[in-house]
Amino acid sequence: MNSQDDVALLRAKVAALESKIDMLETEYVYLNKILIDCGFSNGIDTLKQTVEEVISERLDQPSMNLKEDEELF
């Protein structure tokens, strides 16, 4: 493979990554919007904080001491 082929391959990889970034940004914005619409005031950030609190509360409850093979939810 020559350097022109290498450059073309790298450009193709960059283009594919840019496309994936665009898709992920679109999904992030949409998810954030619908979370705000359903009551999470700061969208994804509020959801993450809420989930962390729920997990922490469940782990703090003695009745929630899980065995190794059990799941939290």
SULBELWO-V989919 format. One record per residue. N is the residue number from 1. RES is the residue in one letter. PSI is psi in whole degrees, 0 to 359 (none if undefined). NEAR is the number of other C-alpha atoms within 8 Angstrom. Layout:
n/res/psi/near
N/RES/PSI/NEAR
N/RES/PSI/NEAR
This chain:
n/res/psi/near
1/M/134/4
2/N/176/5
3/S/329/6
4/Q/322/6
5/D/320/8
6/D/316/9
7/V/316/8
8/A/318/8
9/L/317/8
10/L/321/8
11/R/321/8
12/A/319/8
13/K/319/8
14/V/316/8
15/A/319/8
16/A/319/8
17/L/321/8
18/E/321/8
19/S/317/8
20/K/320/8
21/I/314/8
22/D/316/8
23/M/315/8
24/L/321/8
25/E/318/8
26/T/314/8
27/E/320/8
28/Y/312/8
29/V/316/8
30/Y/313/8
31/L/316/10
32/N/318/11
33/K/314/9
34/I/331/9
35/L/319/13
36/I/317/11
37/D/330/7
38/C/12/6
39/G/356/6
40/F/103/11
41/S/324/7
42/N/26/9
43/G/232/13
44/I/321/10
45/D/317/7
46/T/321/10
47/L/313/11
48/K/315/8
49/Q/316/8
50/T/315/8
51/V/318/8
52/E/321/8
53/E/316/8
54/V/314/8
55/I/316/9
56/S/316/8
57/E/319/8
58/R/323/8
59/L/333/9
60/D/341/7
61/Q/127/8
62/P/326/6
63/S/350/4
64/M/12/8
65/N/114/7
66/L/146/8
67/K/165/5
68/E/325/4
69/D/5/5
70/E/152/6
71/E/159/5
72/L/324/5
73/F/none/2
